Amino acid sequence: MTEVIFNYLLAGMVITGLLVFVSLYFVTAGYGQFRTRQWGWSINNKVGWVLMEAPAFLTMLGIWIASGCQTAAPQILLLGLFLLHYFQRSFIFPFLMSGKSKMPVTIMLSGVTFNVINGIMQGGGLFWFPQEAYRQGWEYFGGGVTVAGLVVFFVGMAINLHSDHVIRNLRKPGDTRHYLPRGGMYDLVTSANYFGELLEWTGFAIAAGSPAAWVFVWWTAANLVPRAHAIHKKYRSEFGNEAVGNRKRIIPFIY
C-alpha cells in the first residue's frame, strides 16, 4: 500500500464515520439490550465477541511481524497498548460474561470489517508510514504531551474495566431484571464503560500523534456516543428521570 492510498483510506474512514454517527441516532445497533429478532440470525454472545474483536489483535500483530520493526521504539510500546486492549477485549472480556445472550451475525460481521480496517490503519500508522518524531526512539516518551497521553490511556482503561465489572455484577445468577448501574463513573454518566473506552483511545492518539490514531478516536465516538444516547433514553424511560438524575450520557458534565 502506498502512502497516498493509505491517506485516502483515512479520509474515507472519516467520512464513513460521520455517516455512521448520524445514522446511529436513528437506528440503534441491535446487540446487547437492544437486540431484536429483526437483526436476523444470532450466535452465542461470547463466540460473537471473540470473532468480532480478535481480528483487530491479529491484524495489528501480523503487520508488526511483517514490518521487520520488531523492537523499534517508540512503536513497540504503542503496539503494546493496542494489543493489551484487544487481548483483554478478545480473549478475557467475553469469558467473564454471564447469561446466555446472543449477538446478531450482522453486528458481528460489521465489527469484524471495522476491526480489520482499523488494524490496518493503526498498523500502517505505526510501521508503514511512521511519524517523523518516532525517529527519536525512546526519547519520544520524554515529552510531556506523550506522557500525558499514556496517563490518559491507562486512566481510560481503568474506568472501562471497572465499569464492565459493575455491569457484570448488577444481577445475581438467574435474575433477569434490569438495573441502573451505580458506583464509579456511573454516578456521573449512564455509559461509564463507553466513556472509559473513548478516553482510552484519546490517550492512545495523544501518545501516538498519528492521523490514523485520531481517526480511530473519531470512529470510537461515532459508534459509542449515539449508543450512549440510546441507553440514556432507555434508562430514563425504564427507571424514571428522578432515578437517572443529572447524570450525562457519556462525557461527565457535558453530554
JOBEL-V974090 format. One record per residue. N is the residue number from 1. RES is the residue in three letters. SS is DSSP state (helix for helix, strand for strand, loop for the rest). OMEGA is omega in degrees with one decimal (NA if undefined). Layout:
# JOBEL-V974090
N & RES & SS & OMEGA
N & RES & SS & OMEGA
This chain:
# JOBEL-V974090
1 & MET & loop & 177.3
2 & THR & loop & -179.8
3 & GLU & helix & 178.2
4 & VAL & helix & 178.9
5 & ILE & helix & 178.9
6 & PHE & helix & 179.2
7 & ASN & helix & 174.7
8 & TYR & helix & 177.6
9 & LEU & helix & 179.3
10 & LEU & helix & 179.8
11 & ALA & helix & 178.7
12 & GLY & helix & 179.4
13 & MET & helix & 175.2
14 & VAL & helix & -179.7
15 & ILE & helix & 178.8
16 & THR & helix & 178.2
17 & GLY & helix & 177.2
18 & LEU & helix & 178.4
19 & LEU & helix & 178.3
20 & VAL & helix & -179.5
21 & PHE & helix & -178.3
22 & VAL & helix & -175.2
23 & SER & helix & -177.8
24 & LEU & loop & 171.9
25 & TYR & loop & -179.6
26 & PHE & loop & 178.9
27 & VAL & loop & -179.5
28 & THR & loop & -179.4
29 & ALA & loop & -169.6
30 & GLY & loop & 172.0
31 & TYR & loop & -178.0
32 & GLY & helix & -177.0
33 & GLN & helix & -179.7
34 & PHE & helix & -179.7
35 & ARG & loop & 175.0
36 & THR & loop & 179.3
37 & ARG & helix & -178.4
38 & GLN & helix & -179.0
39 & TRP & helix & 172.4
40 & GLY & loop & -174.9
41 & TRP & loop & -179.1
42 & SER & strand & 177.5
43 & ILE & strand & 178.3
44 & ASN & strand & -174.5
45 & ASN & helix & -179.4
46 & LYS & helix & 178.1
47 & VAL & helix & 179.9
48 & GLY & helix & -179.5
49 & TRP & helix & 179.3
50 & VAL & helix & -178.6
51 & LEU & helix & -177.1
52 & MET & helix & -173.2
53 & GLU & helix & -175.9
54 & ALA & helix & 179.7
55 & PRO & helix & 177.1
56 & ALA & helix & 178.8
57 & PHE & helix & -175.1
58 & LEU & helix & 179.3
59 & THR & helix & 178.5
60 & MET & helix & 179.4
61 & LEU & helix & 179.9
62 & GLY & helix & 178.7
63 & ILE & helix & 178.5
64 & TRP & helix & -178.7
65 & ILE & helix & -177.6
66 & ALA & helix & -175.0
67 & SER & helix & -175.9
68 & GLY & loop & -178.8
69 & CYS & loop & -169.4
70 & GLN & loop & -176.3
71 & THR & loop & -176.7
72 & ALA & loop & 174.5
73 & ALA & loop & 7.5
74 & PRO & loop & -175.5
75 & GLN & helix & -175.3
76 & ILE & helix & 178.8
77 & LEU & helix & 178.4
78 & LEU & helix & 173.7
79 & LEU & helix & -179.4
80 & GLY & helix & 178.8
81 & LEU & helix & -179.4
82 & PHE & helix & -178.2
83 & LEU & helix & 178.2
84 & LEU & helix & 179.6
85 & HIS & helix & -173.3
86 & TYR & helix & 171.6
87 & PHE & helix & 178.3
88 & GLN & helix & -175.6
89 & ARG & helix & -175.6
90 & SER & helix & -167.0
91 & PHE & helix & 177.0
92 & ILE & loop & -177.8
93 & PHE & helix & -177.2
94 & PRO & helix & -175.3
95 & PHE & helix & 172.4
96 & LEU & helix & -178.9
97 & MET & loop & 174.5
98 & SER & loop & 178.6
99 & GLY & loop & -176.7
100 & LYS & loop & 179.9
101 & SER & loop & 178.0
102 & LYS & strand & 178.6
103 & MET & strand & 176.5
104 & PRO & strand & -179.7
105 & VAL & helix & 178.9
106 & THR & helix & 177.9
107 & ILE & helix & 179.9
108 & MET & helix & -178.4
109 & LEU & helix & 177.0
110 & SER & helix & 176.5
111 & GLY & helix & 177.4
112 & VAL & helix & -178.9
113 & THR & helix & -179.9
114 & PHE & helix & -175.5
115 & ASN & helix & 175.2
116 & VAL & helix & 180.0
117 & ILE & helix & -179.7
118 & ASN & helix & 175.7
119 & GLY & helix & 177.1
120 & ILE & helix & 179.7
121 & MET & helix & -176.2
122 & GLN & helix & 176.1
123 & GLY & helix & 178.0
124 & GLY & helix & -179.9
125 & GLY & helix & -179.3
126 & LEU & helix & -168.3
127 & PHE & helix & -179.7
128 & TRP & helix & -176.6
129 & PHE & loop & -174.9
130 & PRO & loop & 177.5
131 & GLN & loop & 179.9
132 & GLU & helix & -178.1
133 & ALA & helix & -179.5
134 & TYR & helix & 179.2
135 & ARG & helix & 179.0
136 & GLN & helix & -176.7
137 & GLY & helix & -177.8
138 & TRP & helix & 177.7
139 & GLU & helix & 177.5
140 & TYR & helix & -177.4
141 & PHE & helix & 176.6
142 & GLY & helix & -179.9
143 & GLY & loop & -178.7
144 & GLY & helix & -178.7
145 & VAL & helix & -179.6
146 & THR & helix & 178.7
147 & VAL & helix & 178.1
148 & ALA & helix & 178.1
149 & GLY & helix & 178.5
150 & LEU & helix & 179.1
151 & VAL & helix & 179.5
152 & VAL & helix & 179.1
153 & PHE & helix & -175.6
154 & PHE & helix & 173.4
155 & VAL & helix & 178.1
156 & GLY & helix & 178.3
157 & MET & helix & 179.7
158 & ALA & helix & 178.7
159 & ILE & helix & -179.7
160 & ASN & helix & -178.8
161 & LEU & helix & 179.5
162 & HIS & helix & -178.6
163 & SER & helix & 174.8
164 & ASP & helix & 177.8
165 & HIS & helix & 178.7
166 & VAL & helix & -178.8
167 & ILE & helix & -178.1
168 & ARG & helix & -175.3
169 & ASN & loop & 177.5
170 & LEU & loop & -175.4
171 & ARG & loop & 172.8
172 & LYS & loop & -179.7
173 & PRO & loop & 179.0
174 & GLY & loop & 179.9
175 & ASP & loop & -179.0
176 & THR & loop & -179.6
177 & ARG & loop & 176.6
178 & HIS & loop & 179.7
179 & TYR & loop & 176.9
180 & LEU & loop & -178.1
181 & PRO & loop & 178.8
182 & ARG & loop & 177.5
183 & GLY & loop & -179.4
184 & GLY & helix & -179.2
185 & MET & helix & 176.4
186 & TYR & helix & 175.0
187 & ASP & helix & -179.3
188 & LEU & loop & -180.0
189 & VAL & strand & -179.5
190 & THR & loop & 176.5
191 & SER & loop & -177.2
192 & ALA & helix & 178.3
193 & ASN & helix & 178.1
194 & TYR & helix & 176.7
195 & PHE & helix & 179.4
196 & GLY & helix & -179.0
197 & GLU & helix & 177.7
198 & LEU & helix & 177.9
199 & LEU & helix & -179.7
200 & GLU & helix & -176.2
201 & TRP & helix & 171.5
202 & THR & helix & 176.2
203 & GLY & helix & 178.2
204 & PHE & helix & -179.1
205 & ALA & helix & 177.3
206 & ILE & helix & -179.1
207 & ALA & helix & -177.4
208 & ALA & helix & 179.2
209 & GLY & loop & -177.5
210 & SER & loop & 175.8
211 & PRO & helix & -178.9
212 & ALA & helix & 180.0
213 & ALA & helix & 179.0
214 & TRP & helix & 173.0
215 & VAL & helix & 177.0
216 & PHE & helix & 176.9
217 & VAL & helix & 179.9
218 & TRP & helix & 179.6
219 & TRP & helix & 176.6
220 & THR & helix & 178.2
221 & ALA & helix & -178.6
222 & ALA & helix & -179.4
223 & ASN & helix & -170.1
224 & LEU & helix & -177.6
225 & VAL & helix & 177.4
226 & PRO & helix & 179.4
227 & ARG & helix & 176.8
228 & ALA & helix & 176.4
229 & HIS & helix & 179.9
230 & ALA & helix & 179.3
231 & ILE & helix & 179.3
232 & HIS & helix & 179.1
233 & LYS & helix & -179.9
234 & LYS & helix & 178.4
235 & TYR & helix & 179.0
236 & ARG & helix & 178.5
237 & SER & helix & -173.5
238 & GLU & helix & -174.0
239 & PHE & helix & 178.3
240 & GLY & loop & -177.9
241 & ASN & helix & -178.0
242 & GLU & helix & -179.6
243 & ALA & helix & 179.4
244 & VAL & helix & 176.1
245 & GLY & loop & -176.3
246 & ASN & loop & -179.9
247 & ARG & loop & 177.0
248 & LYS & strand & -177.6
249 & ARG & loop & -172.7
250 & ILE & loop & -179.9
251 & ILE & loop & -175.7
252 & PRO & loop & 175.0
253 & PHE & loop & -175.2
254 & ILE & loop & -175.8
255 & TYR & loop & NA
